[in-house]
Amino acid sequence: MISEDAALREQVATAVRLLTAEGIMDFNGHLSVRAPDAPDQILINPRRISRNAVLAKEIVRVDLRNRPVKDELEPPSETPLHTAIYRQRADVMSVAHIHPMIATAFSIAQVPIVPVFTLGCIFGDGVPVFNKPDLIRSDQLADELAESLGNARAALMYGHGAVVVGENVEACFNACIWFEENAKKLLAARQMNGAIKPFTPEEIARLKKQMWQPEVLRKTWDYYVDKGKRAGVLD
Ligand SMILES: [Zn+2]
């Protein structure tokens, strides 16, 4: 039987490839998950392997002080961003650092991201902006970023990208997809003559209950896995 560790490595590699294929991750970017047997260790895609081609066996294990646990491949230079969030948020089991085109533009324009389509409801608590464009390579900057994120689902990093968190890899992957999709629809609506009509708090609460369900997350995940297989993104 395949171990939980092996299954998670496979999931991380799959999520990274699929997010890259969707243009949400690019030559940089990473996704991590807490190790199943050690909550103070994470599994993350390595620094120098192409996000298009990363394999489960190349996923690296790192402790919450950014030290590789075994002599594996080099972890990403921005690993501190992941570990700081795991240190501050016991509820978070998976973290993604992405460079989504449209959502990132909102950080540059300093226009707030508000939920405007059904699946965007998970960002109803607001999307904080971390207003430094630097790469997050130190624990100090990473702690500042984690503080900006607070209890939110996602935070924008000014002129850089975003961090998105989830209860597991599937949830984190879905949140990344929905984050950029919400930003695209918000951008489209903002081009038109007329005021934006964001969801009310009641609508957000209602939609969240309907949408943030394991079967919805699984359906989206399966859709992208199938799409990835057909496109040759996955083996
Ligand atoms: Zn980055």
Residues whose N, C-alpha, C, O or C-beta is under 5 A from the ligand:
A	BS01	ZN	none
